[in-house]
Amino acid sequence: MTDKTMTPEDVVARLHSGMTLGIGGWGSRRKPMALVRALLRSDITDLTVISYGGPDVGLLAAAGRIRKLVAAFATLDSIPLEPHFRAARQRGAFELMEIDEAMFMWGLHAAANRLPFLPVRAGLGSDVMRVNPGLRTITSPYEDGETLVAVPALRMDAALVHLNRADRLGNGQYLGPDPYFDDLFCEAADRAYLSCERLVDDFAAAAPQTLLVNRHTVTGVVEAPYGAHFTSCVPDYGRDEAFQKLYATTPWPEFAERFLRGDEKSYQSAVETWHEEQT
């Protein structure tokens, strides 16, 4: 057995410019924000990012770190369209492969199973095929002869995910209502890094169905309390709606100057100070 604990800086030291990076979570829910903030403190750029997009995409897009984005959406949930993503996309800052949510999921499944693609019906008869001319169709080899979309595998160099609990070996547990495909992100990547709200000694008393991520898919584990902030990490905490609104309405240079200078401890302190100012 191996102790896989790391710091956010240790994780980022293993990443590099030009790589394909998957980011787990969903919209503004259980995103590995502490790891994304650590990435922003590096000089890593030219990334292909694969994500059910939320503020992870917004932060990296605003900072000019994305070369290509593969996503089904980019949302803050209570704010329908991620504003920093929108601004970057409108100025043509990166290439976008926008696909249906089901196509995205099956792309993860294909990568996790080391397949080049998986056939799906999703996308047929929609503009997904028009805006993604690189997508191909395939004809069923059986008697039905059905035409299907051949969704390419969303293979990644590395994946970042955040869960409620983890042990030092790399096993991860979610306690909220939804796994958000974080297990598939880990399985679809060459390396996966798991941040968590709290490290635990073991999962002997855990309900088996909550044990989402298996240690064999995880390269490193980071204990990062409030590491999903300002997204939700239910039941540990909900989304910080007031701070999310600040993020969405503040010009990027101003937000970055106040909240993204220094390490994760500095970020948490700056957030606490801002909340105190509001009261």
Sequence and secondary structure as in RCSB ss.txt:
>XXXX:A:sequence
MTDKTMTPEDVVARLHSGMTLGIGGWGSRRKPMALVRALLRSDITDLTVISYGGPDVGLLAAAGRIRKLVAAFAT
LDSIPLEPHFRAARQRGAFELMEIDEAMFMWGLHAAANRLPFLPVRAGLGSDVMRVNPGLRTITSPYEDGETLVA
VPALRMDAALVHLNRADRLGNGQYLGPDPYFDDLFCEAADRAYLSCERLVDDFAAAAPQTLLVNRHTVTGVVEAP
YGAHFTSCVPDYGRDEAFQKLYATTPWPEFAERFLRGDEKSYQSAVETWHEEQT
>XXXX:A:secstr
    B  HHHHHHT  TT EEEE SBTTBS  HHHHHHHHTS   SEEEEEEESHHHHHHHHTT EEEEEEEEE 
 SSSSS HHHHHHHHTT SEEEE  HHHHHHHHHHHHTT SEEEESTTTTSTHHHH TT EEEE SSTT  EEEE
EE   EEEEEEEEEEE TTS EE  SS  TTHHHHHHHEEEEEEEEEEE S  TTS GGGEEE GGG SEEEE T
TTTTTSBBTTTB   HHHHHHHHHS HHHHHHHHSSS HHHHHHHHHHHHHHH 
